[in-house]
């Protein structure tokens, strides 16, 4: 079982793929590609993510399948939470990688990503609290 804050996951998803396009591919300046719903990076997808997180037959993994992409992304998010144990660092590492975060070599674009994700996270928390209040006042 994964212990992941749903609001954090949704905030990251909104940053990665605001239109929720399962088939989306973004080619980065370093020629790697971010693929699928959760924009999994091609440099690490087949060498790190699939071997580490995918428990089924490797040939069955499809980065364009939203379930597969979500499973890998959530497992990776869980891994980052365990390894870094810091909210901001987890968000940064999802964007630029755990090694850059550990070395303190955070790109400016990742700092902007962090601000955006945190803004989305606060908005989602606020919506959740509002729904809880509405439910509590209308039993």
FENUR-V654768 format. One line per field, one symbol per residue. ss: DSSP state (h for helix, s for strand, l for the rest). Layout:
ss = ???
This chain:
ss = lllllhhhhhhhhhhhllllllllssslllllsssllllsshhhhhhhhhhhhllllhhhlllllhhhhhhhhhhhhhhhhhhhllhhhhhhhhhhlhhhhhhllllhhhhhhhhhhhhhhhhhhhhhhhhhhhhhhll
